[in-house]
Amino acid sequence: METKTKRKVTLANKITISRMCLIPLMIVVISIPALHGYAVIDLKNWQLNLAELIFAVIFCIAAGTDFLDGYFARKRNEITTFGKFLDPIADKMLVVVGFIYLVYMQRVDMWVLAIIILREFIVSGIRLLAVEKGEVIAASMWGKVKTFSTMVVLIFMLFNQFGIAPFGDMGDIVGYFNIGRILCWIVAIITVISGIDYFIKSKKIVLESI
């Protein structure tokens, strides 16, 4: 009689799944009005209420799992197809939710979020074409730099309240070119470069599919 072997979920995949579970928790926390009424940090140029602080802390934990799952997958030699599929999806979900929140709080310009989402749609489309042809496009240096820099800037912005100055208001040069906006420009530039780099490496696959 043939027995079926039960596959265990690897530690790396468990960490990835936990990251995905933290994302709806972040949304729930920021949606509770009562938590917004408690000022945890209330300084002249820095105010955070309880909801904002918890949201930022959960994001930091989720971002940390992004590096842990890859570390354990390599160390324990447990790199799986499921992990390759789920890990980038979890990353995209976390980044998009983080930026949507910052746009809503008027700490990030809408165009930054648009660039990030468009880049992810394009890259995901190229990946689907590659899978259909049985090819794998290796992660590039620019992709890793994009992920790391995006996470760092998001964490930095979540714990600060720089805000964004209106595009028409050039009277306050310091406010218009504040550190938050500059960091977002850097992330947007790296995102575009990584997208172009990904397209160049997969140009043959894309052109063959036309």
N, C-alpha and C positions, 0 to 999 in steps of 0.2 A: 504493500500500500504506500503510495507516494505521499510524503508529508510536505506541507508547505512551510517554508522557513519565514518566520516573521521578522521583517526588517525593522530595526530600531531607528528612531529619528536621531540623527547625529547631534552632538552638542552645538556645533556651528549653526545648524538649521533651527534648533530650539531658540538660540539667541536671536536669529533673524526673525522668527515668528514672534518673539517677545517684543521686538522693535515695532512690528506692525500692530501689536496689541496696545502699545503705548500711545499710538497716534490718535485713536478715538478717545482715549482717556484725556489727552491734551485738549481736544475739542470740547469735551464735557466740562472740564475744569474752567475753561475760558468762557463758557456759556452760562455759568452760575452767577447770577447778579449779586447774590449775597457776598461772594468772595471779592467783588470789586469795591466793597465798602470799607475794607480794612487796608489802611496804608501801612505797608511794611517798611518802605524806605521813603522818607519825605524830606529831601534836601532841596536846596535852591534850584539846581539844574538836574535833579535826578529824583524821580518819583516812581515807585512801583507799588501796586496794590497786591494783595495776596494772590489773586487769580493770575496776574502777570508773572509773579515770582514762581508759583507752582508750575505754570506753563513752561517757563524758561528752564527750570530744574529738570522737568520730565524730558524736555528736548535734549538737554545735555546728556542725560542717561541714555536716551535713544541713540544719540550721535555716537556715544561711546561704544554701544553694541555693534555699530557699523565696523569698527576696527577690531573688536573682539572676535566676531564670527569669522572673519578672514584669517585672523591669527590662529584660531583653534583648528580651522579647516586645514590649513597648511601644516601645522604642527602635528596633528593627529592623522594626517593623510586621509581626510574625510571630505575631500572635495566632491560634491555630488551634482548631478544635473539639476536636481530640484533647487539646490543652493544657488547655482549659477542663474537660474530663472528668477528665484524669489528675492535674492539680495538686492539687485538693482531696482526692482519694483518697490521694495521697502524704502530704499534710499530716496527715490523720486517722490514717494508719498510724503516722507518726512520733510524734504526740502520744500515741496510745493505748499504744504500746510503751514510751514514756518513763514514762508514769504507772503502767503495770503493774509496771515495774521498781521504781519508787519505793514502790509499795504493798507489793511483796514485801520491800523493804528496810526497811519500817515507817517511812518518812519522810513518807508521805502516807496520809490516811484513805481507806478503800474507797469511802465515799459520794461523794468528789470524782470518782473515776474513773467511778462509776455515772452521775453527772450529765452528765459529758462525753460518755460513750458514748450515753446516752439522747438527748441533744440532737442528736448527729450522726445517729442513726437517724431522728429526727423530721424534721430538715432534709433528709436524703437522700430520704425519702419524699415530702416536699413538692416537691422538685426533679423527681422522677419524674412527679408529677402535672402540673407545669408544662411539662415536655418533651412530654407527651402532648397538651397543648393548644397546643403551639407557642409558648409564652411563656417569657421569660427574666426571672428575678428578679435584679435587680442587687445586687451586694454592698453592704451597708450599712456605715456608720461603725462600728457596734457589732460587726459581724462582723470587721472589720479590727482593732479594738481587742482583741477576744477572741483572735484568732490571735497578735498581737504579744505581749500580756501573758502568754499561755499559754507561748509559747516562752521568754520572758525568765525566768519563774518556774521552768520546767523546768530551764533551764541553771543557774540559781542553786541549785536544790535538788540537782542532780546533783553539784555541786562542794562540797556541804556535807553534814554529817551531823547535822541538827537532830533528826531522829526525831520521833515523836509520843508524847505522854503518854497513858496510858489514860484513857478518859472518866470512870472512877470515881475517879481519883486527883486530887482537887482540893487536896491538901496542898501540892503544888509548883505554885503559881500561875504562876511564870515558865516552868516546863516545859510546863504545860497550854496556856498562851497564848503559845507560842513563835513566833518569826518565821516558821518554816516553815508552821505551821498557819494563821497569819494570812494569808500569801500565798496559800495554797490556798483559803481562804474568799473572798478577793478574786477569784481566777480563777473559782471556782464561781459567784459572784454575777454576774460579767460574762458568763459562759457562759449562765446562765439569761436574763439581760436580752437578749442577742443572739438567743437562741432565740425569746423572746416577740416581739421586734422582727421577726424573720423571719416568724413566723406571722401577725402583724398585716398585714404587707405582702402576704402571699399568702393572706389570709383568703378572698378572693373565689374563688380557684382551688380551695381546699379545700372550701368550702361548695357549690360547683357540682358537686363530685365525689361528694357524699353521695347 
